[in-house]
Amino acid sequence: MMRPPSIQAFSRVQQHAISLRKVVPSSRRSVQTTAEPPSLPPSESSLPAPPNVTDWNPVHLDMFFDRKQAASSILYSPVLRKQPLVTVNNNNNNNNQHEQEQIEKSTELIIAQDIIENDHQYHSLQDTLNDSHLFDTYEQVTHLQAWGGFSRGQAKAVMETIQNLLRISVAKQTDQFLTSSQLENESYLISAAVAEFRREVQLLRRNDSALLQSELTALTREVESLEQRLSEDLGSMRDDIELSMNDYRSDIREEQKITEHQIQGINNRLTVSLGDAATELESLKWNVIWRGLLGGLVTALGITAVGYALSALRNARAAAVQRKEATKSSNDNLTYADMELS
């Protein structure tokens, strides 16, 4: 018995085929090939199922009993799920369209080669599994008969059971890991996708650089026109400012002249006022001097009169005192007889 193809491989093939139909437009040539795995003969073993039959894949069991499973053989790398996008510049429409057509043709060629290689790989894998054995079946049957005590039919049944279990285990490992041919195929597809991506990036860079160059040229022209307008506006503004400054200077000169005339008139009035004030001060000074002299003379005369009156009063008092003393002294010199006579 041969190991049936894994259901995971078929589902992966179908998913890739669906994504390929979504990506590739209807206007382009689509390559679709379907391959149906050959029918497998029913098992000739009369033994019951092994103990770990619950670990088997139900699809494998279905395919053991000649249940046909159809799947698309379209295989391609997940890297090529999307077609390259090309930004078309308005100035280079014809060149970019031609490059895009070449890119689409190269992508279709890569996908077609991948489909053909995977189809051949699938059929070669089926032929190999049909014609090869994982171990020496004759030697195993002989050892079981010689050392295990089994009959030839029992030894053959045990050998077939072991062979089926090994094929199921190998199928699981094959589903989980990649073969060297698949790895080389994926590496080739990834390198092709990287090269395609590099070409796309280079094309985008060229388009962007051309677009940026045109924008830079337009901006340069705009800046030059703005500089010219700015220089003209600055010249006219400078002339207007110069005229305004000249008018302002003339107005200031007129105001300064008027202010100087007013200050001169004020100075003249102040000079006249100061002269009049000086004259009045001189007259007041002489009046004060004369009044002071007259006051001093009157004061002196008053003081002299008061002094003379005081001296006369003093002299009168002195004369009165002298008379009193003379009278007293004369009274003291009188005798008793004089007193009686008197």
Helices and strands as residue ranges (DSSP letters): H 7-23, E 34-35, G 53-55, H 58-64, E 71-72, G 78-81, G 90-92, H 93-131, H 137-147, H 152-176, H 180-333, H 336-341
